Amino acid sequence: MIKFQYNKTSLQQIEKNLKMRQRTLPIIKNKETALRLEVKRCKEEADALERKLQEQIAGYESMYALWGEFDTSLVAVKDVKLDVKKVAGVRVPILSDIRLEVKPFGLFSAPKWYFDGINLLHGLVKTAVEREFALAKLGLLEHARKKTTQKVNLFEKVQIPGFQEAVRKIKRFMEDEENLSKSSQKILKSLQEKRKEATV
């Protein structure tokens, strides 16, 4: 509900608010469209990473018997580097690098496939972390898209029509007041003329 008074000052303030919202609405709609596209792109990216991860896990499972011999403490995540990027006006984390630490092991005493195992684990960890980042980015973009959609709806369905209605009401009231004033002046004038005629 828009509060207003039936005067010129209130009318000017409401017209100013209305114009500001009418100018801003296309910008917000463009942002909403951009966010919608980014959310779609991010969902596709997360789905692709999920499929890749499942394929890598399947590859891991095909060597299941050998993994019993593998020393999993040899490989650990050492560092995850982040960047922040603005996507359609929303700051989202971007994964720039993942560093794994491979502890030294006996090259001659360990099975030959250890190097393949380390590479497989590196790929698995990289994909899993990338997927988590894609999901975090998706969450942030979805939240921003919902907020932007709410703002578009607020402007389109509530505020702009509310301000337009307030402008109409104030203008109608002021026109009625002006007409009443003119009518009362005519009546007063006509009464004065009748009094003059009566005195003559």
C-alpha positions in Angstrom: 0.0 0.0 0.0 1.5 3.3 -1.1 1.0 6.2 1.3 0.4 9.6 -0.1 -1.3 12.9 0.5 -3.6 14.8 -1.9 -1.2 17.7 -2.7 1.3 18.7 -5.4 4.4 17.8 -3.3 3.1 14.3 -2.7 2.2 14.0 -6.4 5.8 15.1 -7.5 7.4 12.6 -5.1 5.2 9.8 -6.3 5.8 10.6 -10.0 9.5 10.7 -9.2 9.3 7.2 -7.6 7.2 5.9 -10.5 9.7 7.2 -13.2 12.7 5.7 -11.2 11.0 2.3 -11.1 10.0 2.4 -14.8 13.6 3.3 -15.7 15.0 0.5 -13.4 12.6 -2.3 -14.4 14.2 -3.1 -17.8 17.7 -3.2 -16.2 16.4 -5.6 -13.5 14.7 -7.8 -16.2 18.0 -8.0 -18.1 19.8 -9.0 -15.0 17.1 -11.7 -14.3 17.5 -13.0 -17.9 21.3 -13.1 -17.5 21.0 -14.9 -14.2 18.6 -17.4 -15.7 21.1 -18.2 -18.5 24.0 -18.5 -16.0 21.9 -20.8 -13.7 21.1 -23.0 -16.7 24.8 -23.1 -17.8 26.0 -23.8 -14.2 23.4 -26.7 -13.9 24.8 -28.2 -17.1 28.3 -27.8 -15.8 27.5 -29.4 -12.5 25.7 -32.3 -14.3 28.6 -32.8 -16.6 31.0 -32.9 -13.7 28.7 -35.4 -11.9 28.8 -37.7 -14.9 32.6 -37.4 -15.2 32.9 -38.2 -11.5 30.7 -41.3 -11.8 32.8 -42.4 -14.8 36.0 -41.9 -12.8 34.6 -43.8 -9.9 33.6 -46.6 -12.2 37.2 -46.7 -13.5 38.4 -46.7 -9.8 36.1 -49.7 -9.1 37.4 -51.7 -12.1 40.8 -51.7 -10.3 39.2 -52.4 -6.9 41.3 -55.5 -6.2 44.5 -53.6 -6.7 43.3 -50.7 -4.5 43.6 -52.9 -1.5 47.4 -52.8 -1.9 47.4 -49.0 -2.5 48.5 -46.7 0.4 45.9 -44.0 0.3 47.8 -41.8 2.8 50.3 -41.1 -0.1 48.0 -38.6 -1.7 46.4 -35.6 0.0 44.9 -32.3 -1.0 47.6 -29.7 -0.3 46.0 -26.5 -1.5 42.8 -25.2 -3.2 43.2 -21.8 -4.8 40.1 -19.6 -5.3 39.3 -16.6 -7.3 36.1 -14.5 -7.2 34.3 -13.5 -10.3 31.3 -11.4 -10.9 28.6 -13.2 -12.9 25.6 -11.0 -13.8 26.5 -8.8 -10.8 26.8 -11.7 -8.4 30.2 -12.5 -6.8 30.8 -16.3 -7.1 33.9 -18.4 -6.2 35.9 -19.8 -9.0 38.3 -22.7 -8.6 41.6 -21.7 -10.1 43.9 -24.5 -8.9 44.0 -27.7 -6.9 47.3 -29.0 -5.6 47.8 -32.5 -4.4 50.6 -33.6 -2.3 52.2 -37.0 -3.1 54.3 -38.3 -0.3 57.5 -40.1 -1.3 57.3 -43.9 -1.7 59.6 -46.6 -2.7 59.8 -46.5 -6.5 61.2 -50.0 -6.7 59.2 -51.6 -3.8 55.8 -50.2 -4.9 53.8 -51.8 -7.7 54.2 -50.3 -11.2 50.6 -49.2 -11.3 51.0 -46.8 -8.3 51.7 -44.0 -10.8 48.5 -44.7 -12.6 46.7 -44.9 -9.2 48.1 -41.5 -8.2 47.0 -40.0 -11.5 43.5 -41.6 -11.2 43.2 -40.3 -7.6 44.3 -36.8 -8.7 41.7 -36.8 -11.5 39.0 -38.0 -9.0 39.8 -35.4 -6.4 40.0 -32.6 -9.0 36.6 -33.5 -10.5 35.0 -33.9 -7.0 36.3 -30.5 -5.9 35.3 -28.8 -9.2 31.8 -30.3 -8.8 31.5 -28.9 -5.3 32.4 -25.5 -6.5 30.0 -25.7 -9.4 27.2 -26.6 -6.9 28.2 -23.7 -4.6 28.2 -21.3 -7.5 24.8 -22.7 -8.6 23.4 -22.1 -5.2 24.6 -18.5 -5.1 23.3 -17.8 -8.7 19.9 -19.5 -7.9 19.5 -17.3 -4.8 20.4 -14.1 -6.7 18.0 -15.1 -9.5 15.1 -15.7 -7.1 15.7 -12.3 -5.4 15.9 -10.6 -8.8 12.6 -12.3 -9.9 11.0 -11.1 -6.7 12.1 -7.6 -7.4 10.8 -7.7 -10.9 7.5 -8.9 -9.7 7.4 -6.3 -6.9 8.0 -3.5 -9.4 5.7 -4.9 -12.2 2.8 -6.1 -10.1 2.8 -4.0 -7.0 4.8 -0.8 -7.0 4.4 0.6 -10.5 0.6 0.0 -10.7 0.4 1.3 -7.1 2.2 4.5 -7.9 0.2 4.9 -11.2 -3.1 4.5 -9.2 -1.9 7.1 -6.6 -1.0 9.6 -9.3 -4.5 9.1 -10.9 -6.2 9.6 -7.5 -4.2 12.7 -6.6 -4.8 14.3 -10.1 -8.5 13.4 -9.9 -8.7 14.9 -6.4 -6.9 18.1 -7.5 -9.0 18.5 -10.6 -12.2 18.0 -8.5 -10.9 20.5 -6.0 -10.1 23.0 -8.8 -13.6 22.5 -10.4 -15.2 23.0 -7.0 -13.3 26.1 -6.5 -14.3 27.4 -9.9 -17.9 26.5 -9.3 -18.0 28.1 -5.9 -16.4 31.3 -7.4 -19.1 31.4 -10.1 -21.8 30.9 -7.5 -20.3 33.6 -5.3 -20.0 36.0 -8.2 -23.6 35.3 -9.3 -24.8 35.9 -5.7 -22.9 39.2 -5.5 -24.4 40.3 -8.8 -27.9 39.5 -7.5 -27.2 41.5 -4.4 -26.1 44.5 -6.5 -29.2 44.3 -8.6 -31.4 44.0 -5.4 -29.8 47.1 -3.9 -30.2 49.2 -7.1 
